[in-house]
Amino acid sequence: MGTKLSVNINKIATLRNSRGGNIPDPIQVAIDCERFGADGITVHPRPDERHIRYADVYELRKVVTTELNIEGNPREQSFVDLVLAVRPEQVTLVPDDTAQLTSDHGWDIVRNFTFLENTIAIFKQANIRVSIFVDAQEAMMLEAAKTGTDRIELYTENYAKTYTSNKENAVAQYARAARAAKAVGLGVNAGHDLNLDNLKFFSESVPALDEVSIGHALISDALYYGLENTIQLYKRCLSK
């Protein structure tokens, strides 16, 4: 099937919220992204609703026909309640807090094992696929599998930062982590700072990559290239 592209539309909501009203409309943008070839829509609602609002997520559930992926910190009960009410195809558990501008690290699975195991069981009981946000640590994949998660999402900021200086070295730990994840039966997603410059090499180098979720770079590129063309450019990066 190849690697799927899930478009994170948080930045559309940020632009809307900066002015008030409903321009641009994140719900319409989600519909358009699917029409232009996106394989899924990702949102990361936060308690302060500084970009995607909880109300948006309910509206998205009504219109998304590919896959809806909701990211967030399950230590917030409001997030857990939202996911269980909306029933997305996938929930991605991220260990950020309300003070963070954006996600900047993966789970310490050993330290948070019991919490993750219990939380994952709640979502899986609701027939929601679960992915957990992790750093590219090969040894952590077995621990991830023990939690009961379906997938892991590799946090790719370090790859993006070091790509221009030595791309082979930058991607090596991600390839090893992906192989280790696949060896214990986990699906592999990836995201954070992937863009048109570094995505193709990442996709070619990381084995059996199921999905990437991309927001900031893709929405920024759309300002220059247009949304439809940009989505197609990203999908070409993922084609084998």
SULGI-V224516 format. One record per residue. N is the residue number from 1. RES is the residue in one small letter. PHI is phi as a letter, one per 20 degrees, with the letter a starting at -180 (none if undefined). PSI is psi in degrees with one decimal (* if undefined). D_CENTER is the distance of its C-alpha to the mean C-alpha in whole Angstrom. Layout:
n=<N,N>
res=<RES,RES>
phi=<PHI,PHI>
psi=<PSI,PSI>
d_center=<D_CENTER,D_CENTER>
//
This chain:
n=<1,2,3,4,5,6,7,8,9,10,11,12,13,14,15,16,17,18,19,20,21,22,23,24,25,26,27,28,29,30,31,32,33,34,35,36,37,38,39,40,41,42,43,44,45,46,47,48,49,50,51,52,53,54,55,56,57,58,59,60,61,62,63,64,65,66,67,68,69,70,71,72,73,74,75,76,77,78,79,80,81,82,83,84,85,86,87,88,89,90,91,92,93,94,95,96,97,98,99,100,101,102,103,104,105,106,107,108,109,110,111,112,113,114,115,116,117,118,119,120,121,122,123,124,125,126,127,128,129,130,131,132,133,134,135,136,137,138,139,140,141,142,143,144,145,146,147,148,149,150,151,152,153,154,155,156,157,158,159,160,161,162,163,164,165,166,167,168,169,170,171,172,173,174,175,176,177,178,179,180,181,182,183,184,185,186,187,188,189,190,191,192,193,194,195,196,197,198,199,200,201,202,203,204,205,206,207,208,209,210,211,212,213,214,215,216,217,218,219,220,221,222,223,224,225,226,227,228,229,230,231,232,233,234,235,236,237,238,239,240>
res=<m,g,t,k,l,s,v,n,i,n,k,i,a,t,l,r,n,s,r,g,g,n,i,p,d,p,i,q,v,a,i,d,c,e,r,f,g,a,d,g,i,t,v,h,p,r,p,d,e,r,h,i,r,y,a,d,v,y,e,l,r,k,v,v,t,t,e,l,n,i,e,g,n,p,r,e,q,s,f,v,d,l,v,l,a,v,r,p,e,q,v,t,l,v,p,d,d,t,a,q,l,t,s,d,h,g,w,d,i,v,r,n,f,t,f,l,e,n,t,i,a,i,f,k,q,a,n,i,r,v,s,i,f,v,d,a,q,e,a,m,m,l,e,a,a,k,t,g,t,d,r,i,e,l,y,t,e,n,y,a,k,t,y,t,s,n,k,e,n,a,v,a,q,y,a,r,a,a,r,a,a,k,a,v,g,l,g,v,n,a,g,h,d,l,n,l,d,n,l,k,f,f,s,e,s,v,p,a,l,d,e,v,s,i,g,h,a,l,i,s,d,a,l,y,y,g,l,e,n,t,i,q,l,y,k,r,c,l,s,k>
phi=<none,n,e,e,d,d,e,e,d,g,f,f,f,g,f,g,f,f,d,n,m,c,c,f,e,g,f,f,f,f,g,f,g,f,f,e,o,f,e,a,c,d,c,c,f,d,g,e,l,f,c,f,e,g,f,f,f,f,f,f,g,f,d,f,d,e,c,d,d,d,e,r,e,f,f,e,f,f,f,g,f,f,f,f,f,e,l,f,f,b,d,d,e,c,e,e,c,f,e,f,f,b,f,c,a,e,f,e,f,f,f,d,g,f,f,f,g,f,f,g,f,f,f,f,f,e,m,d,f,d,c,d,f,c,f,e,d,g,f,e,f,f,f,f,f,f,f,n,f,e,b,c,d,f,e,d,f,f,g,f,f,d,g,f,e,a,f,f,f,f,e,g,f,f,f,f,f,f,f,f,f,f,f,d,n,e,f,c,d,b,a,o,m,f,b,f,f,d,f,f,f,f,f,f,e,e,f,l,f,e,b,c,d,c,c,g,f,f,f,f,f,f,f,e,d,n,f,f,f,f,f,f,f,f,f,f,f,e,f,e>
psi=<-22.7,176.5,130.4,148.8,114.9,124.5,121.7,120.1,16.8,-41.2,-28.0,-43.2,-34.9,-44.9,-44.3,-47.7,-25.1,-20.3,-21.5,174.0,-152.3,37.6,121.9,156.9,109.6,-31.2,-44.5,-37.5,-39.7,-44.8,-44.2,-41.0,-43.4,-42.7,-31.4,-1.4,-1.1,142.4,-7.2,168.0,130.4,140.5,152.3,81.6,136.5,157.1,-32.2,-3.8,41.4,-14.3,-99.2,131.2,156.7,-38.3,-35.3,-40.5,-41.3,-39.8,-36.6,-38.4,-29.4,-23.3,-23.7,124.6,-8.5,-100.3,133.4,125.6,119.5,120.8,151.6,174.9,115.9,-1.0,-16.9,113.5,-31.3,-34.2,-45.6,-45.0,-40.3,-49.1,-43.7,-30.9,-38.4,-32.3,63.7,166.8,-30.6,141.1,133.9,118.9,122.0,133.3,46.2,170.5,175.9,-22.2,-13.4,137.4,-40.8,167.9,138.4,11.4,159.1,178.7,142.0,95.5,-38.1,-47.0,-32.9,21.2,-51.4,-42.3,-46.5,-44.6,-45.7,-41.6,-44.1,-40.4,-37.0,-46.6,-39.1,-31.1,-27.7,11.3,38.1,126.9,137.0,134.2,142.2,138.2,121.2,154.2,159.0,73.8,110.7,-42.1,-17.8,-12.3,-37.8,-40.7,-38.7,-44.5,-35.4,-22.1,-18.4,1.6,154.0,-37.2,166.2,151.7,118.7,126.6,114.4,14.1,-42.1,-37.6,-47.4,-38.2,-34.9,1.0,-45.0,-25.6,-37.7,89.9,-33.7,-43.3,-37.2,-36.8,-14.0,-44.8,-29.6,-39.4,-41.6,-43.2,-40.8,-42.8,-41.0,-38.5,-46.5,-34.2,-26.3,17.1,16.5,143.7,158.3,118.3,170.2,152.6,153.8,110.5,16.8,142.3,-176.0,-22.7,-39.6,-8.0,-43.6,-46.1,-39.8,-47.1,-38.5,-24.7,-23.9,117.1,141.7,48.6,119.3,-41.6,144.4,141.8,126.5,130.3,-70.6,-52.6,-42.3,-45.8,-37.4,-43.7,-33.2,-23.3,-30.3,-42.2,-10.9,148.0,-45.6,-47.9,-40.3,-44.4,-41.0,-35.5,-41.4,-40.3,-33.3,-34.3,-26.5,-9.9,141.1,*>
d_center=<18,17,13,11,10,7,8,7,11,11,14,16,16,17,20,21,22,23,26,26,27,24,24,22,21,17,18,20,17,15,18,19,16,16,20,19,17,13,12,10,9,6,8,8,12,14,18,20,18,18,16,14,17,17,20,17,15,18,19,16,17,20,19,16,17,15,12,10,7,8,7,10,13,15,18,18,20,19,16,17,19,17,15,18,20,17,16,13,13,10,9,7,9,9,13,13,16,18,19,16,16,12,11,13,13,12,14,18,18,22,23,20,21,23,21,18,20,21,18,17,20,20,17,18,21,20,19,15,13,11,9,10,8,11,13,15,18,20,22,19,18,21,20,17,19,21,19,19,15,14,11,10,7,9,9,11,13,16,16,15,18,21,20,23,25,25,22,23,23,20,18,21,19,16,18,20,17,16,19,20,17,18,22,21,19,16,13,11,7,7,6,8,11,11,14,17,19,17,14,17,19,15,15,19,19,16,18,16,13,11,8,6,4,7,9,12,13,13,15,17,18,19,21,23,23,22,19,20,21,18,16,18,19,15,16,19,17,16,19,21>
//
